[in-house]
C-alpha cells in the first residue's frame, strides 16, 4: 500500500475476508472480492464491493478479471492441492506482483513445543505443500501469515465448549488471535512491503485450555466445560516475537483474557 492507492484482490469473503475487504476499502484501496456463490456476489455488490464468483475446487471462471490487481490475498479454507495448482497457473499469467497467503499454525506439530517461523517442520503436511506452491514461485513475491485459532465477532471463546462439548486435553496451551489483529497484521505486512517472509499471528499469552475456557465460559454465564487430562500431554506454543521485532507490530488484543467479541 505504502500510502498510495493500489488494487487488492481478496480470495475469500467469509468471517475474515469480508471485514478485511471493508477495512482496506476504507483506507482508499481498490478491492476485488471473491465468493463461491452468485447469490453472495450480489450481496457483496450491494455493499459497494466489486465481487467475483471464484471457486478453486471447480472449473475456474472469472479469474483473469479477478486477478487484475497488484496484490492477491488468499484467504480460503480449501485444502485441495490441485485447485491451488490451477490457481497458481492463473496468477503466474496475471499482473499480480505480490501474494499474501493466509495459513494456519496447524502446520506445526501438536508436540512441537515453542513454534517459530524458522523451525524445520517435522511433517510435510498438505497445508505446508500449499504454502510452498506460492512461496516457491519465481513469478511474484509471496509472504505467509500463519494465524492461530480465530476469535472475535460470533466466535467468543466462552461458547466454544457449550452443549456438552468437552476439552480433550485440559493441560494443552491455548494459541489464539483476535479478528482485529488478523486484519491489522495483514495490512501491516502489505503496508511495509514485508514480502518473502513467513509470520506467526498469535496473541501473547498461552494459558492452559482448562483454565482459559473455564474462565471465558463463566464470563458469559455458562457452566465450566468438562475437561479430559492426559498423563502424556503434549502441547505447542506459537511464538509471535518475529512480527513484534521485524514489523514493530503492537497487538490490539495481546491478552486473550481481555478480548471483546
C-alpha positions in Angstrom: 0.0 0.0 0.0 2.7 2.5 1.1 0.0 5.3 1.4 -0.9 5.1 -2.3 -3.9 3.6 -3.9 -3.5 0.0 -5.2 -5.7 -2.7 -6.3 -6.0 -5.7 -4.0 -7.9 -8.9 -4.8 -9.1 -11.0 -1.9 -9.9 -14.6 -2.5 -12.5 -15.5 0.1 -15.2 -13.3 1.7 -16.0 -15.1 4.8 -15.6 -14.3 8.5 -12.2 -12.7 8.0 -12.2 -11.8 4.3 -15.3 -9.5 4.3 -14.3 -7.3 7.2 -10.7 -7.2 5.8 -12.1 -6.0 2.4 -14.2 -3.3 4.0 -11.2 -2.1 6.1 -8.9 -1.9 3.1 -11.6 -0.1 1.1 -12.0 2.4 3.8 -8.2 3.0 3.5 -8.7 4.0 -0.1 -7.6 0.7 -1.7 -9.4 -0.7 -4.8 -10.8 -4.0 -3.7 -11.8 -7.1 -5.7 -13.5 -9.7 -3.6 -14.4 -13.3 -4.4 -17.1 -15.6 -3.2 -18.2 -19.1 -4.3 -21.9 -18.3 -5.0 -23.7 -15.9 -7.3 -26.2 -15.0 -4.5 -23.3 -14.0 -2.2 -21.7 -12.0 -5.0 -24.9 -10.0 -5.4 -25.0 -9.3 -1.7 -21.4 -8.1 -1.8 -22.2 -5.8 -4.7 -25.0 -4.3 -2.7 -22.3 -3.4 -0.1 -20.4 -1.5 -2.7 -17.8 -4.2 -3.1 -16.6 -5.4 -6.6 -17.4 -9.1 -6.4 -16.5 -12.2 -8.4 -17.6 -15.8 -8.3 -14.4 -17.9 -7.9 -14.3 -21.5 -6.6 -10.9 -23.2 -6.9 -12.5 -26.6 -6.3 -14.4 -26.2 -9.6 -13.6 -25.1 -13.0 -12.0 -21.6 -12.6 -14.1 -18.8 -14.2 -13.8 -15.0 -13.8 -10.3 -15.5 -12.6 -8.4 -13.3 -15.2 -10.7 -10.4 -14.4 -10.5 -11.1 -10.6 -6.7 -11.1 -10.8 -6.3 -7.7 -12.4 -4.6 -6.4 -9.3 -1.3 -5.6 -7.8 -1.7 -7.8 -4.7 -3.6 -11.0 -4.1 -4.6 -12.2 -0.6 -5.5 -15.9 -0.5 -7.9 -16.4 2.5 -9.9 -19.6 1.9 -10.3 -22.8 3.8 -9.9 -25.2 0.9 -7.1 -27.8 1.2 -7.4 -29.1 -2.4 -3.9 -29.1 -3.8 -5.0 -29.4 -7.4 -7.2 -26.4 -7.0 -4.3 -24.3 -5.8 -2.1 -25.5 -8.6 -4.7 -24.3 -11.1 -4.9 -21.0 -9.3 -1.1 -20.7 -9.3 -1.1 -21.0 -13.1 -3.7 -18.2 -13.4 -1.7 -16.0 -11.0 1.5 -16.5 -13.0 -0.3 -15.3 -16.1 -1.7 -12.2 -14.4 -0.3 -8.8 -13.4 -0.2 -9.9 -9.7 3.1 -8.8 -8.2 2.6 -9.9 -4.6 0.7 -12.7 -2.9 -0.2 -12.9 0.8 -1.2 -16.5 1.7 -3.2 -16.8 4.9 -2.3 -20.0 6.5 -2.6 -21.7 9.9 -0.4 -22.6 12.8 -1.8 -26.1 12.3 1.3 -26.6 10.1 3.2 -27.0 13.4 3.0 -30.4 15.1 1.0 -30.6 18.3 4.1 -31.8 20.1 6.5 -29.2 18.7 6.7 -27.1 21.8 7.7 -23.5 21.0 6.9 -22.8 17.4 8.9 -20.3 15.4 8.8 -19.4 11.8 12.4 -20.6 11.3 11.7 -24.1 12.6 12.1 -27.1 10.4 8.7 -28.8 10.3 8.7 -32.4 11.2 5.8 -33.3 8.9 5.2 -32.1 5.3 1.5 -31.5 5.8 -0.8 -30.8 2.9 -1.1 -27.2 4.1 2.7 -26.8 4.1 2.8 -28.1 0.5 0.2 -25.5 -0.5 2.2 -22.7 1.2 5.3 -23.8 -0.8 3.4 -23.7 -4.1 3.2 -19.9 -3.7 6.4 -19.1 -1.8 8.5 -21.1 -4.3 7.1 -19.4 -7.4 9.6 -17.1 -9.1 6.8 -15.0 -10.8 5.8 -13.0 -7.8 6.8 -12.2 -4.2 4.9 -14.1 -1.5 4.6 -13.9 2.2 2.7 -16.3 4.5 0.8 -15.4 7.7 0.1 -18.4 9.9 -2.8 -17.5 12.2 -3.6 -19.2 15.4 -7.1 -20.0 16.4 -9.5 -17.2 15.5 -11.7 -15.4 17.9 -13.8 -12.3 17.6 -17.3 -11.4 16.4 -19.6 -14.5 16.6 -16.5 -16.5 17.9 -16.4 -15.8 21.6 -14.2 -18.4 23.2 -16.6 -18.8 26.1 -19.0 -20.5 23.7 -16.5 -23.0 22.2 -17.4 -25.8 24.6 -21.1 -25.4 25.2 -23.8 -28.0 24.6 -21.9 -30.8 26.4 -18.6 -30.4 24.4 -15.6 -31.3 26.5 -12.0 -30.2 26.3 -9.9 -33.1 25.1 -6.6 -32.1 26.8 -7.0 -29.6 29.6 -3.3 -29.2 30.0 -2.6 -28.1 26.4 -1.8 -24.5 25.8 -4.1 -22.0 24.1 -3.0 -20.2 20.9 -5.5 -17.6 19.7 -5.7 -14.3 17.8 -8.5 -11.8 17.5 -10.0 -10.9 14.2 -9.0 -7.2 14.6 -5.4 -8.3 15.0 -5.7 -10.5 11.9 -6.8 -7.5 9.9 -4.2 -5.2 11.3 -1.4 -7.7 10.8 -2.4 -8.3 7.1 -2.5 -4.6 6.5 0.9 -4.1 8.2 2.6 -6.7 6.0 1.3 -5.1 2.9 2.0 -1.5 4.0 5.6 -2.3 5.0 6.2 -4.4 1.8 7.3 -7.4 4.0 7.5 -9.9 1.2 9.3 -13.2 1.1 8.5 -13.9 4.7 6.6 -16.2 7.0 4.9 -14.7 10.1 3.1 -16.2 13.0 0.0 -14.4 14.1 -0.9 -15.2 17.7 -1.6 -13.3 20.9 1.0 -13.1 23.8 -0.4 -15.4 26.5 -0.9 -19.1 26.4 -2.9 -20.3 29.4 -4.0 -23.9 29.7 -7.2 -24.8 27.9 -8.9 -25.9 31.1 -8.1 -22.6 32.9 -8.9 -20.3 29.9 -12.1 -21.8 28.6 -13.5 -22.2 32.1 -12.9 -18.6 32.8 -14.3 -17.4 29.5 -17.4 -19.7 29.8 -18.1 -18.3 33.3 -17.7 -14.7 31.9 -20.8 -15.4 29.8 -22.7 -17.2 32.5 -22.1 -20.7 31.1 -21.1 -23.6 33.2 -17.4 -24.7 33.1 -16.8 -27.2 30.4 -15.7 -30.7 31.3 -12.1 -31.5 30.8 -10.0 -34.6 30.0 -6.4 -34.7 31.1 -3.7 -36.9 29.7 -0.7 -38.1 31.6 1.4 -37.8 28.4 0.1 -34.4 27.4 1.8 -32.7 24.5 1.5 -29.0 23.6 2.7 -26.3 21.4 3.1 -22.6 22.0 3.1 -20.3 19.0 5.8 -17.6 19.2 4.9 -14.1 18.0 8.3 -12.4 18.6 9.1 -12.1 14.8 6.1 -9.8 14.0 6.9 -7.6 17.0 10.6 -7.4 16.3 10.6 -7.2 12.4 7.3 -5.3 11.8 7.2 -3.4 15.1 3.7 -4.8 15.5 1.7 -4.0 18.5 -1.3 -6.2 19.2 -4.7 -4.8 19.8 -5.5 -7.8 22.0 -2.2 -9.2 23.3 -4.1 -10.7 26.3 -6.7 -13.2 25.2 -8.5 -12.9 28.6 -9.4 -9.3 27.7 -10.9 -9.9 24.2 -14.2 -8.3 23.2 -16.3 -10.1 20.7 
